[in-house]
């Protein structure tokens, strides 16, 4: 894209967006498959799938609007305060912990 100077065009932005969406979708599907493959029976698999859907819904309807507010604050002030950056880091860690507890880890290393 950059080599042909397409990254600043509408088509280039659309292509990059589609590639990012495809990548995220593939990783999410792989995480669900790995989590479901680790369970013993069908009921546990359905429970894991339900928890995964719940996690995605929380991210879409709770976290995403919060991040939009942070974007507004950043646009207005030109920077984020240290407490807000700390809050973002805490949200990332909480999200990582939640996905770990749900069993959506793609690597087998346990600390």
Backbone as numpy.savetxt, mean C-alpha at the origin, in Angstrom:
# Nx Ny Nz CAx CAy CAz Cx Cy Cz
10.94 5.89 -21.55 10.13 7.07 -21.55 10.99 8.33 -21.55
11.96 8.37 -20.66 12.82 9.55 -20.57 13.69 9.69 -21.81
14.16 8.58 -22.32 15.04 8.60 -23.48 14.35 9.23 -24.69
13.09 8.96 -24.86 12.32 9.52 -25.98 11.55 10.78 -25.59
11.81 11.25 -24.38 11.20 12.47 -23.84 9.66 12.37 -23.81
9.18 11.18 -23.44 7.73 10.96 -23.34 7.22 11.07 -21.91
8.11 11.11 -20.95 7.67 11.09 -19.55 6.92 12.35 -19.14
7.02 13.41 -19.92 6.31 14.65 -19.59 5.04 14.83 -20.42
4.71 13.85 -21.22 3.49 13.94 -22.02 2.35 13.21 -21.31
1.15 13.45 -21.79 -0.03 12.79 -21.22 0.06 11.27 -21.39
0.49 10.83 -22.56 0.61 9.40 -22.83 1.69 8.78 -21.94
2.79 9.48 -21.76 3.87 8.97 -20.90 3.42 8.84 -19.45
2.72 9.85 -18.95 2.22 9.79 -17.58 1.22 8.65 -17.42
0.38 8.46 -18.42 -0.59 7.36 -18.38 0.11 6.01 -18.38
1.15 5.87 -19.21 1.89 4.61 -19.27 2.58 4.31 -17.95
3.18 5.31 -17.34 3.85 5.11 -16.05 2.83 4.76 -14.97
1.68 5.42 -14.98 0.62 5.12 -14.01 0.12 3.70 -14.17
-0.09 3.28 -15.40 -0.56 1.91 -15.65 0.48 0.89 -15.20
1.74 1.17 -15.45 2.80 0.25 -15.02 2.86 0.16 -13.50
2.72 1.29 -12.82 2.74 1.29 -11.36 1.54 0.52 -10.81
0.37 0.73 -11.39 -0.83 0.03 -10.94 -0.69 -1.47 -11.14
-0.16 -1.86 -12.29 0.04 -3.29 -12.56 1.03 -3.90 -11.57
2.07 -3.17 -11.24 3.07 -3.67 -10.30 2.47 -3.84 -8.90
1.75 -2.83 -8.44 1.12 -2.91 -7.11 0.09 -4.04 -7.08
-0.69 -4.16 -8.13 -1.70 -5.23 -8.18 -1.05 -6.61 -8.13
0.02 -6.77 -8.87 0.71 -8.07 -8.87 1.26 -8.41 -7.49
1.85 -7.44 -6.81 2.39 -7.69 -5.47 1.27 -8.01 -4.48
0.14 -7.33 -4.60 -0.99 -7.60 -3.70 -1.55 -9.00 -3.94
-1.69 -9.37 -5.19 -2.19 -10.71 -5.49 -1.22 -11.77 -4.98
0.07 -11.53 -5.17 1.07 -12.48 -4.67 1.01 -12.59 -3.15
0.83 -11.47 -2.45 0.75 -11.51 -0.99 -0.46 -12.31 -0.53
-1.60 -12.13 -1.19 -2.81 -12.88 -0.82 -2.62 -14.37 -1.10
-2.02 -14.70 -2.23 -1.79 -16.11 -2.56 -0.87 -16.76 -1.54
0.20 -16.06 -1.16 1.12 -16.61 -0.16 0.42 -16.79 1.18
-0.38 -15.81 1.57 -1.09 -15.91 2.86 -2.09 -17.05 2.85
-2.83 -17.20 1.77 -3.83 -18.26 1.70 -3.16 -19.63 1.62
-2.01 -19.71 0.98 -1.31 -20.99 0.85 -0.80 -21.50 2.19
-0.61 -20.62 3.14 -0.07 -21.00 4.45 -1.14 -21.54 5.41
-2.42 -21.41 5.08 -3.47 -21.82 6.00 -3.79 -23.29 5.84
-4.45 -23.85 6.88 -4.72 -25.29 6.91 -6.03 -25.67 6.24
-7.05 -24.82 6.29 -8.35 -25.20 5.73 -9.00 -24.04 5.00
-10.13 -24.31 4.39 -10.83 -23.31 3.57 -11.33 -22.15 4.41
-11.81 -22.44 5.62 -12.36 -21.39 6.47 -11.29 -20.37 6.86
-10.09 -20.87 7.14 -8.98 -19.96 7.46 -8.61 -19.12 6.24
-8.66 -19.72 5.06 -8.35 -18.98 3.84 -9.38 -17.88 3.61
-10.66 -18.19 3.83 -11.70 -17.18 3.69 -11.54 -16.07 4.72
-11.17 -16.44 5.93 -10.94 -15.44 6.97 -9.78 -14.52 6.59
-8.70 -15.10 6.06 -7.55 -14.29 5.63 -7.96 -13.36 4.49
-8.74 -13.87 3.55 -9.19 -13.03 2.44 -10.07 -11.89 2.94
-10.94 -12.18 3.91 -11.79 -11.15 4.49 -10.98 -10.09 5.23
-9.97 -10.53 5.96 -9.11 -9.57 6.65 -8.33 -8.73 5.66
-7.91 -9.32 4.57 -7.19 -8.56 3.55 -8.10 -7.50 2.93
-9.34 -7.86 2.66 -10.29 -6.89 2.13 -10.54 -5.78 3.14
-10.67 -6.14 4.41 -10.85 -5.13 5.45 -9.66 -4.18 5.54
-8.46 -4.73 5.43 -7.25 -3.91 5.46 -7.26 -2.91 4.30
-7.58 -3.40 3.11 -7.61 -2.52 1.93 -8.67 -1.44 2.10
-9.83 -1.79 2.63 -10.89 -0.80 2.83 -10.47 0.27 3.84
-9.82 -0.13 4.91 -9.32 0.85 5.88 -8.30 1.78 5.23
-7.42 1.21 4.42 -6.43 2.05 3.76 -7.09 3.03 2.79
-8.12 2.57 2.08 -8.77 3.44 1.11 -9.65 4.51 1.75
-10.41 4.13 2.77 -11.41 5.05 3.30 -11.02 5.76 4.59
-9.91 5.38 5.21 -9.46 6.06 6.42 -8.10 6.72 6.19
-7.15 5.93 5.73 -5.78 6.44 5.60 -5.67 7.39 4.40
-6.29 7.04 3.29 -6.16 7.89 2.10 -6.70 9.30 2.33
-7.89 9.50 2.92 -8.33 10.88 3.19 -7.40 11.61 4.15
-6.84 10.89 5.11 -5.88 11.51 6.03 -4.66 11.99 5.27
-4.17 11.19 4.34 -3.01 11.58 3.55 -3.34 12.74 2.62
-4.57 12.82 2.15 -4.99 13.98 1.34 -4.94 15.25 2.18
-5.34 15.17 3.44 -5.24 16.33 4.33 -3.79 16.75 4.52
-2.92 15.76 4.69 -1.50 16.07 4.83 -0.96 16.74 3.57
-1.45 16.31 2.42 -1.03 16.95 1.16 -1.47 18.41 1.13
-2.67 18.68 1.61 -3.17 20.05 1.66 -2.31 20.89 2.58
-1.95 20.33 3.73 -1.09 21.04 4.67 0.26 21.32 4.04
0.81 20.33 3.35 2.11 20.50 2.70 2.04 21.57 1.61
0.97 21.57 0.83 0.82 22.57 -0.23 0.71 23.98 0.35
0.04 24.11 1.48 -0.15 25.41 2.09 1.11 25.92 2.78
1.80 25.05 3.53 2.95 25.47 4.32 4.29 25.24 3.62
4.33 24.36 2.65 5.58 24.07 1.96 6.45 23.04 2.65
5.99 22.57 3.79 6.71 21.53 4.52 5.78 20.90 5.54
6.19 19.75 6.06 5.45 19.09 7.14 6.24 19.24 8.42
5.53 19.43 9.51 6.21 19.56 10.80 6.76 18.20 11.24
7.66 18.24 12.19 8.26 17.00 12.69 7.22 16.06 13.30
6.25 16.57 14.06 5.23 15.63 14.57 4.44 14.94 13.46
4.15 15.64 12.37 3.42 15.01 11.27 4.28 13.96 10.57
5.56 14.25 10.39 6.45 13.25 9.79 6.55 12.03 10.70
6.62 12.26 12.01 6.65 11.15 12.97 5.36 10.33 12.88
4.24 11.01 12.72 2.95 10.32 12.59 2.91 9.47 11.32
3.45 9.98 10.23 3.49 9.22 8.98 4.34 7.97 9.16
5.49 8.12 9.80 6.36 6.97 10.04 5.66 5.95 10.93
4.94 6.42 11.96 4.19 5.50 12.81 3.11 4.76 12.03
2.42 5.47 11.12 1.40 4.82 10.30 2.00 3.75 9.41
3.17 4.02 8.85 3.84 3.02 8.01 4.20 1.79 8.85
4.73 2.02 10.06 5.09 0.90 10.93 3.87 0.11 11.38
2.78 0.80 11.69 1.54 0.12 12.09 1.00 -0.70 10.92
1.07 -0.15 9.72 0.62 -0.88 8.54 1.48 -2.13 8.31
2.79 -1.99 8.47 3.68 -3.14 8.31 3.39 -4.20 9.37
3.15 -3.77 10.60 2.83 -4.71 11.67 1.50 -5.43 11.38
0.51 -4.67 10.91 -0.80 -5.26 10.61 -0.68 -6.30 9.50
0.03 -5.98 8.44 0.17 -6.95 7.36 1.00 -8.15 7.81
1.94 -7.92 8.70 2.72 -9.04 9.23 1.84 -9.97 10.06
1.00 -9.39 10.91 0.10 -10.20 11.74 -0.94 -10.94 10.89
-1.33 -10.33 9.78 -2.29 -10.99 8.89 -1.63 -12.09 8.07
-0.31 -12.11 8.07 0.40 -13.15 7.34 0.72 -12.79 5.91
0.71 -11.51 5.59 0.98 -11.08 4.23 2.43 -10.66 4.07
3.33 -11.52 4.51 4.76 -11.25 4.34 5.26 -12.10 3.19
6.02 -11.49 2.30 6.51 -12.21 1.13 7.87 -12.82 1.37
8.52 -12.47 2.46 9.80 -13.11 2.76 9.64 -13.97 4.01
10.51 -14.92 4.17 10.35 -15.86 5.28 11.17 -15.46 6.50
11.86 -14.34 6.44 12.70 -13.93 7.58 11.80 -13.43 8.71
12.00 -13.94 9.88 11.27 -13.50 11.07 12.27 -12.94 12.07
11.96 -11.76 12.58 12.88 -11.14 13.56 12.31 -11.23 14.94
